Amino acid sequence: MATSKQPVTVPTDVSVDDFLAAVPDDRRRADAERLRALMGEVTGEPAAMWGPSIVGFGSYHYTYESGRSGDAPLVGFSPRKQQLVVYLVGGFEARYGAVLARLGPHKTGKGCLYLKRLDDVDESALRELVDRTARVHKGVDRASKR
């Protein structure tokens, strides 16, 4: 009998406060608290744990061309040991190049933005990336190339 693989990144009842309080590095923990406040303010959504290590805000439903579907946070982040990982709309590097140019030091991956320290980046650019991602996932904004 075939079993379907269950998604790992689903909302949990784990406390975001407890999760962030357990981040061992003081600076990373402070950055995570700031990012939590920023994302909550921009999205208007409360923070919730998605899986064991992602703090997510709101949710949207997706369906891939393959037919696979599920739910994911509009935006989210994870305070990893080496950096903060910010989860944005896929392809944001090509879509929002001008905003990324203003952001400051960062690295990108497939739908992920990697930041060493929040103090090193332009907060207005980060807010714009979070806002545009949330709007795209809500279906109220096209994913522009600006």
N, C-alpha and C positions, 0 to 999 in steps of 0.2 A: 504494500500500500504506500503510495507516494504521500509525503507530507510537504506542506508548503512552508517555506522559510518565513518565520515571523520577523518583522522589523525590530531592530534594537532601539532605534530612536523614536520612542513613543513617550507621551507625557507620563510622569510618575507622581507619586505622592510625596516624594522626598522634598524636604524643606530647602528652598534656595538659600535662605539665611544660614542653615547648618552647612550646606555644601560650600558656600563662599567662606564661612568662618574656618573651615578646615584647610583652606589653601595655605600651604606652609610658608611661602615667601611673603613677607609683609608688603613689599612693593606690588607684587603680582595681585595680592588680595585687595589692596587699595585700588589698583587699576580695574579690577573686576567689579568692585562696588561702583566705581565711577561709570563703567560701561553699562552696568545694570541700570543705573539712573538715567543715563543718556538714552538707551534703547527704550526704556519704559516711557520716557517723556516723548520721544519721537513717534513711537507706535501707538501710544495710548493704551497699551496692553500690559497686564501684569506679568511678571517673570514667573516661569514655571520650569521645573527640571524636565528635560527630554532625555531619556536614557540616563546613564550613570554620570555623564560629565558635561552636558550641554544645557546652558541656561537659555531658554527660548521665550519668545514673545509672540502671542497670538498663534494662529495656525491657518494653513491653507491646504486644500486637497489638490494633489497632482495626479496626472495620468500620463505615462510615457507612451511612445508610439508602440512599444511592445505589448501594451495593455496593462502592464504593472502599474498599480496605483497605491496611494497612501496619503498620509498627512505628515506635514512638517511644520516647524515654526516659521513664521513670516521672516524673522531674523533671529539670530542667536549668537552665542559666543561660548568659548570654553577657555578657562585660565590654565593653560598647559604649563609645564615646568619651564620650557624655554621661551614661550611667547604666548600672547593672547591670540586665539584663533576666532575670527569673526566670520560667521556664515552669512553669505549674501546670495543674491540671485546668480545663477549660473551664467558665465560669460560676461560678468561685470567688467572684466579687464578691457574688453573690446568696446563695451557699451559706454563706459564712463571714464575713458582715458583722461579727459581734461580734469575731472575731479580727482583722479588718482595722482595726477601731476602736482596738484596742490596739497595732497595729503601729507607728504613727508615720507620718512623711511618706512618701507613696508616690503613684503613679498606677497605674491599671489599664487594661488593654486586653483583647482577646479571648484569655483564657488566659494573659495576661502581666501580671507585676507589675514595675513600674519603680521602682528605688531609686537615689537619688543617692549615699548613703553608708551603709554598714552600721552605723556608730557612731550614726546617727540613729534606728535602728529598734529595737524591742523584739525581742531575739533569741528569746525564748520564743514569741512570736507567730509569728515567721518559721519556727521549728522546727515549730510546730503546722501551719502551712500546707503545709510540705514533707511532713510525715508524713501528713496527711490526703490530699493529692494522691497520694502513693505508694500508700496503702492503697486508694483508689478505683481507681486504675489496675491494682492487683493483684487487684481484685475482692473484697477482704476488708472493705470498709467502704462503706456507702451514702454518697452525697454529700448530707450533711445540710444543713439551712438554718441551723444554729447558727453 
